[in-house]
Amino acid sequence: MVAIVGRPNVGKSTILNQILGQKVSITSRKPQTTRHRIMGIDTIGERQAVYVDTPGLHGEEKRAINRLMNRAAASSLGEVFLVLFVIEGTRWTEDDELVLSKIKQANIPCWLIVNKTDKVPDRAELMDTLKALNEKHDFENVIPVSAKQNRQIDHLRQLVLKALPESEFYFPEDYITDRSSRFMAAEIIREKLMRFTGDELPYATTVEIEQFKLTPRGIYHINGLILVERETQKRMIIGKSGSHLKTMGAEARKDMEALFDNKVFLELWVKVKAGWADDERALRSLGYDNDYKG
Ligand SMILES: Nc1nc2c(ncn2[C@@H]2O[C@H](COP(=O)(O)OP(=O)(O)OP(=O)(O)O)[C@@H](O)[C@H]2O)c(=O)[nH]1
């Protein structure tokens, strides 16, 4: 098992999706898109790498949801053979420092993955950064990649497969993730909320799947409930005459049909549930602590 860790927004989920050639972990340009720990399973011939994509580790922990996300990320370090520590180009922040300190504590082999190299045109600058970072920790490997442009991703994938010790497969070879279709449906809806709403709104929303069933005519009938914290947010999500919700629903349905390889009928509802992100009990009932073992 291989953990992919790093601060929010460095491209962890994009790297995983590129390795697998399929979207199992949602992405957006906004930090803290990934809220759960998700496994992506890569099997080639006799080898299987199980990647654990984690929420971005961050210093800010005022809300219960942030505490649970950080715990999910940190706890994954306890159970893996290798850590891929992802950073963004030549940028090094306090949150990167925080992630590195957790890795040092865990004392497991770590590779530094320098992503978004497409944003660093100056090779000399990149080399200087790599040199400086190498002095911070004894990284087993330092690999510059660009997940967006799919550069060096296959190289990384092959190196990981070679580095893993011999053992039984953890998952059947046709598995691509450990998560259920129901979970994936909720994540797809959440991705559209992250992508199609303003800067603050996505952090005030979460998604519950109230119904997921296959009808006798072979169509998936999915009901998704979007929870928000305030009435004004509900109005923003729904939009004029429901137009905004309709656009997000259409995009989500397209992705679901591609992922499930099946026709989908999707209904979305929006409900106000004040304080859901601050309330640990409410979060547990929404499945936010399933990731955390400790
Ligand atoms: N230019 C560039 N952008 C990238 C690259 N990789 C990812 N991105 C973008 O960076 C943003 C964040 O990517 P994610 O994969 O969601 O990042 P993450 O680290 O999983 O984020 P969290 O969910 O916040 O932990 C998205 O807009 C991606 O398209 C890259 O190699 N180059």
The ligand as a Tripos MOL2 file, in Angstrom:
@<TRIPOS>MOLECULE
LIG
   32    34     1     0     0
SMALL
NO_CHARGES

@<TRIPOS>ATOM
      1 N1         -0.8100   23.1700  -13.9260 N.pl3     1 LIG1
      2 C1         -1.0710   22.0020  -13.3080 C.ar      1 LIG1
      3 N2         -2.1990   21.8560  -12.5820 N.ar      1 LIG1
      4 C2         -2.4130   20.6680  -11.9580 C.ar      1 LIG1
      5 C3         -1.5070   19.5770  -12.0590 C.ar      1 LIG1
      6 N3         -1.9880   18.5650  -11.3260 N.ar      1 LIG1
      7 C4         -3.1530   18.9760  -10.7940 C.ar      1 LIG1
      8 N4         -3.4210   20.2490  -11.1730 N.ar      1 LIG1
      9 C5         -4.6010   21.0680  -10.8150 C.3       1 LIG1
     10 O1         -4.5300   21.4000   -9.4290 O.3       1 LIG1
     11 C6         -5.8390   21.4720   -8.8650 C.3       1 LIG1
     12 C7         -5.9170   20.5810   -7.6340 C.3       1 LIG1
     13 O2         -5.8030   19.2310   -8.0370 O.3       1 LIG1
     14 P1         -6.3420   18.0260   -7.1040 P.3       1 LIG1
     15 O3         -5.8940   16.7650   -7.7420 O.co2     1 LIG1
     16 O4         -7.7900   18.2190   -6.7710 O.co2     1 LIG1
     17 O5         -5.4640   18.3230   -5.7850 O.3       1 LIG1
     18 P2         -5.4450   17.5660   -4.3790 P.3       1 LIG1
     19 O6         -4.0520   17.6420   -3.8620 O.co2     1 LIG1
     20 O7         -6.0520   16.2170   -4.4960 O.co2     1 LIG1
     21 O8         -6.3770   18.5490   -3.5500 O.3       1 LIG1
     22 P3         -7.1640   18.3500   -2.1370 P.3       1 LIG1
     23 O9         -8.4170   17.6260   -2.4620 O.co2     1 LIG1
     24 O10        -7.3890   19.7670   -1.7410 O.co2     1 LIG1
     25 O11        -6.2750   17.6470   -1.1720 O.co2     1 LIG1
     26 C8         -6.8080   21.0530   -9.9930 C.3       1 LIG1
     27 O12        -7.3320   22.2330  -10.5810 O.3       1 LIG1
     28 C9         -5.9140   20.3070  -10.9690 C.3       1 LIG1
     29 O13        -6.3750   20.3670  -12.3130 O.3       1 LIG1
     30 C10        -0.3230   19.7610  -12.8650 C.ar      1 LIG1
     31 O14         0.5320   18.8800  -13.0370 O.2       1 LIG1
     32 N5         -0.1640   20.9930  -13.4610 N.ar      1 LIG1
@<TRIPOS>BOND
     1     1     2 1
     2     2     3 ar
     3     2    32 ar
     4     3     4 ar
     5     4     5 ar
     6     4     8 ar
     7     5     6 ar
     8     5    30 ar
     9     6     7 ar
    10     7     8 ar
    11     8     9 1
    12     9    10 1
    13     9    28 1
    14    10    11 1
    15    11    12 1
    16    11    26 1
    17    12    13 1
    18    13    14 1
    19    14    15 2
    20    14    16 1
    21    14    17 1
    22    17    18 1
    23    18    19 2
    24    18    20 1
    25    18    21 1
    26    21    22 1
    27    22    23 2
    28    22    24 1
    29    22    25 1
    30    26    27 1
    31    26    28 1
    32    28    29 1
    33    30    31 2
    34    30    32 ar
@<TRIPOS>SUBSTRUCTURE
     1 LIG1         1 GROUP 0 **** ****
